[in-house]
Amino acid sequence: MNHFLSDPRFAGITPFENKIWLSSPTMHGDEQRWVDEAIRTNWVSTVGANINEVEKQIASNVGCRYAVGLSAGTAALHLAVRLAGEQLYGQARPNAGTLSGHRVFCSDMTFDATVNPVAYEDGEAVFIDTEYDTWNMDPRALEKAFELYPDTRLVVLAHLYGTPAKMDEIRAICKAHSALIVEDAAESLGATYKGQQTGTLGDYNCISFNGNKIITGSSGGMFLTDSKEDADKVRKWSTQSREAAPWYQHEELGYNYRMSNIVAGVVRGQIPYLDEHIVQKKAIYERYREGLRDLPISMNPYDVENSVPNFWLSCLLINPEAMCPQVRSDSEALYIHESGKSCPTEILEALAAFNAEGRPIWKPMHLQPIYRSHPFITASGTGRAQTNAYIPGASADVGADIFHRGLCLPSDNKMTPSEQDKVIEIIQRCFL
């Protein structure tokens, strides 16, 4: 990658003195106050004022009745999937998951934490292709999936990079097929769809406070619901399913998934800054869109009429005709530069050479070695990519195409406009 420093195309550009991150935590000082209080009062485990207050504030901010603080967004997703499976199919047999023997339709282009809980509960994930309008689950592919597997009753859906999916269409399809929705809003806290916050759009809803999210607890997540029964069930499961007895009584499977009062203290200090972070992230998105407007690229899209993203990550997609040759194995990528063209591999390597962090788009789940044998459904029917390159006129495998041509840009809200201008210039020179 260091050859970029001597490449004539990048003459005059010097590496950033301090690394420009993809999306790092932004602390404000209030976090320390609540963590210190937890330590001072000796409430450092999985009960305490911070947990109580964070659950109350998040529920109020998002617009649901109950929030349950958990150790990670993945924990929230696991318990949501388990709860859905129990409602649909009854309690699991001993040592079996609630989805044992059942298929679940899942977002394809996402982080594997979205879909792994299906495996935890012994279900079979069936991956639903992406659409270009929002980079989320394609309602047409979902409808096709129900035609192929009409007995399926659960859909796990993620809002990619903070952009809401086409929820009206997806919910209508699910309602017609008596299916429930687990909503993964890990990346989209603060985003809205038709005025309603993500995290309230499914039957079971989850958010994350991982270190790179729009607000963070260093870790942590939440299950969100309007059902007291569901909230109580998740809270019980997350504390090893302890029964109301003078001793440790256990009558069903439980987990060590409760949020700690220290992590909750960090989240408590972050909550007041959520709107500020969204404003900063949107400004980054708009500066990229303006600064890259003359290149053969487009920014990650959203439904301007119906949704307001939280702009967690800014991404770009290179036009098909402007892609230089690029190939990827499971662990390596190669490209050949052509004048006037570029590719994600070249841009990411150039950014890294100048001390800035970008990343590839999420690799679709149906292309992951662990899930390659699972069904994959496109808008035109069942299909599996023969190549991850763009095929003009092809309707199948939108997710593989976006993965092939797209990348995530440095989106840290501590990046200054002048630093972002330099990132933009590096990207522009990749196309020379």
Secondary structure as GFF3:
##gff-version 3
##sequence-region A 1 432
A	DSSP	three_ten_helix	2	6	.	.	.	ID=ss1
A	DSSP	three_ten_helix	8	10	.	.	.	ID=ss2
A	DSSP	alpha_helix	30	40	.	.	.	ID=ss3
A	DSSP	alpha_helix	49	62	.	.	.	ID=ss4
A	DSSP	beta_strand	66	70	.	.	.	ID=ss5
A	DSSP	alpha_helix	73	89	.	.	.	ID=ss6
A	DSSP	beta_strand	103	107	.	.	.	ID=ss7
A	DSSP	three_ten_helix	112	114	.	.	.	ID=ss8
A	DSSP	alpha_helix	116	120	.	.	.	ID=ss9
A	DSSP	beta_strand	124	128	.	.	.	ID=ss10
A	DSSP	alpha_helix	139	148	.	.	.	ID=ss11
A	DSSP	beta_strand	154	158	.	.	.	ID=ss12
A	DSSP	three_ten_helix	160	162	.	.	.	ID=ss13
A	DSSP	alpha_helix	167	176	.	.	.	ID=ss14
A	DSSP	beta_strand	180	184	.	.	.	ID=ss15
A	DSSP	beta_strand	192	193	.	.	.	ID=ss16
A	DSSP	beta_strand	196	197	.	.	.	ID=ss17
A	DSSP	beta_strand	204	208	.	.	.	ID=ss18
A	DSSP	beta_strand	221	225	.	.	.	ID=ss19
A	DSSP	alpha_helix	228	238	.	.	.	ID=ss20
A	DSSP	alpha_helix	261	270	.	.	.	ID=ss21
A	DSSP	three_ten_helix	271	273	.	.	.	ID=ss22
A	DSSP	alpha_helix	274	291	.	.	.	ID=ss23
A	DSSP	beta_strand	297	299	.	.	.	ID=ss24
A	DSSP	beta_strand	307	308	.	.	.	ID=ss25
A	DSSP	beta_strand	315	318	.	.	.	ID=ss26
A	DSSP	three_ten_helix	320	322	.	.	.	ID=ss27
A	DSSP	beta_strand	326	328	.	.	.	ID=ss28
A	DSSP	beta_strand	333	335	.	.	.	ID=ss29
A	DSSP	alpha_helix	344	353	.	.	.	ID=ss30
A	DSSP	beta_strand	359	360	.	.	.	ID=ss31
A	DSSP	three_ten_helix	365	367	.	.	.	ID=ss32
A	DSSP	three_ten_helix	369	371	.	.	.	ID=ss33
A	DSSP	beta_strand	376	378	.	.	.	ID=ss34
A	DSSP	beta_strand	381	382	.	.	.	ID=ss35
A	DSSP	alpha_helix	398	405	.	.	.	ID=ss36
A	DSSP	beta_strand	406	408	.	.	.	ID=ss37
A	DSSP	alpha_helix	417	430	.	.	.	ID=ss38
###
